[in-house]
Amino acid sequence: MSEQDANHRFANEATVEPDQIARARAHALELGAAPISAAVGAQCALLAAASQSLNIVEIGTGAGVSGLWLLHGAPRATLTTIDSEPEHLAVARKAFADAGVPPARARFITGRASNVLPRMNEASYDIVLVDADPDGVIEYVEHGLRLVRAGGTVLVPRVLNGGAVADPVRRDAVTSAYRSLIQETQSSPAVLGALSIVGEGLLQLTTIPAD
């Protein structure tokens, strides 16, 4: 095992996942809605806590794992979560209830993100997490950057696409989109970008307030 692989394994195994999120993870796996890793979830929770988030948008509910991690870091926040699969939303709603999340803290929207996001208020959210259809990642990130307040953050898990992004031979549309997203945001004057390679990867984009 290489040093890098050993570091990844240690970081993943060292993360302690709260029981209520672990239960949601088990339900997600039963449902076939692949959840973010605990290591990435912990990073999302930390960023939500550090920014003292009060308004969060999640694009791609799954079975509620990522949403619970975000609210774990920001328990006073209100989470708006969007998914096109009613079954996923139903499972997530139960996971939130089982975790003791007050109903007023979670808003569930059924629909395609491409239809819902244009109707949401810009510069109104602290964090937008993008974990939906990878074919639309560029569009969703653009919406996310519009929706967050000045100094707000857009989070994109799975951005390494299972290691494909680092492989120059891989040039399929999804891999190319992720690769372009990383490269372009790293050099953008409008955002401060950081790429974490723990777990499945997490791209963090914080908007830079205008002078």
N, C-alpha and C positions, 0 to 999 in steps of 0.2 A: 504494500500500500504506500502510495506517495505521501509526502508531507502534506500536500494540499488536500488529498483525500482524507487523511487522518484528521486534519483541522476541521474539514466539513463534517465528518462523522462526529467528532467531539462536540462541535457547536450544536448540531442537531440533537444529540443525545443529552446535552446539558440543559436544554430548555425544559422548564417545568410548566406543563399545561394545566390550567385550572380544571377541576373535575367537570364542571358544566360544559366547558369547551371540548374536553375529551369525549364526553357523551355525544355532543353534536357531531364530532368527527366520525364517530362510529356510525351514526345514522347517515352521514354524508356518504360514507363508503358503501353502505347498504344500498343507498339510492343511486350510486354511480355518479355523484356530483363531487368530483375530485376537489378536496379542500386544500387551502394553502397549508404549508408545513407549519409546525409549531414555532420553528425558528423565525420564519417570516412573520407569523402572527405576532410574536413577541416584539419584533421591530416595529410593526404597525402600532401596537399598543403603546410602545415607548414614545413614538412620534406624536400620537394623539395626546398623551399625557404632557409631553414637553410643550406642545402648542396650546395646552389648555382648551382643547377643542370643545365647542358647544354645538356646532352644526356640521354633520358629516354626510356625505353621499357615497353610496356603494353601488357600483355598476356591476351586477352579477352577484346575486344573493347566495347561490348554491344552497347548502343546508344550514347556513347561518354561522359557520365557523369564523370567517373573516370579520363579520359584523360583531360577533361576541368579543373577539380580540380587540377591536377598535373601542368598544364600550368598556372593556376591561381597563383600558388605559384612560378613558374619558367617561366615567360613569355619569356625569352630569350632561353629557351630550345627547342630542336628538339625532338619530340615524335614519336617513331616507335610503331605502334599499330597493333596487330595481332588478327585475328578472322577467324573462318572457315565459318561464315555466311555472304555472300555478302550483304544481306539485312541490317544486322546490320552495316556493314561498310558504306553502302550508307547513312543510317540515321545519323551515326556519322559524316561523311564527311560534310553533310549539317549543322549539329549542330556546327561544328567547323567554317564553313564559316559564319554562322549567328552570331557567337560570335566574329568574326573579327580576327580569327587565320590565319596568313599568310600561304598560301599553302606550303611554304618551311619549315614551322615549324611542319608539320605533314606528316608522311609517313604511308600509309595504306597497309597492306599486307594481302591478302586472302590466308588462308591455315591453316592446323592443326599445332598447336604450336610444336608438337613433330617432325614435319618435317622441320619447319622453324628454330627453335632455334639452332640446331647443326651447321647451316651454318653461324651463326652470330659470329662476332669477340669477343673473350673473353677479359675481363678486359677493356672494352671500354665504359661502361655506368655508370652513377651516381646512377640511381634508376631503378630497375625492379619491376613492380607491377604484381602480379600473381592473376588473377581473371578469370580463365577459368574452364574447366571441372574439378570438384573436384576429380574425379577418378585419375587424373594425377598430383595432387598437389605436391607429393614428387618429381616426375621427373622434373616438372617445376621449383620448388625451387632450385633443384640441378643445372639446367641450369642457373637460375638467379644468383646464387652465382658464377658461372663461368663467367658470362657476366659482372658483376659489377667490377669496378676498386677496388683497395685496399682502404678500407674505404667507399666503396659504400654500398647501402642499398637495400635489397629485402623486399617488402611489400606484406603481404598476408591478404586481407580482408576476412570476413565471416569465419574466422578460428574457431570460436566457434560453427559453424554448428547449429545455431538456438537453442543453449543451450544443444545440445546432447553431446558435448565433456565433459561437467561437470557432466554428468550422467553416473556413473560407469556401469549401466546396459546396456547402449548402446554400442554394439560391432560390428556394421556393418562396412563394409570395409572403407567407407568414413570417418566416425567418428573416427575409429581407426587410420586412416592415419593422420588426423588432430591432434589427441591426441599425436601420436608418434612424429610428427613434432615439436610440442610445447615442449615436454619433452626433446627430443634429442638436440634441438638447445639451450635450456636453459643451458645445461651442456657442450656444445661444446666449445673447446678452440679456434675455428676458427672464431666464430662470437660473437657479443654482441647482445643478444636477449631481447626484451621487448614485453609484451603482454598487449594491451589495451582492456578493456572490454566495452568501449563506443560503442554504436551502435551495429553492428553485430560482433564486435571484429576486431582487427587489430594486426597481428604479424609483428614486426619490427626486421629485422636481418641486422646488420651492420658488414661487414667483418673487421677483425682485421689485420692490415698490419703486415707482417713478420718483425722481428727485422733485 
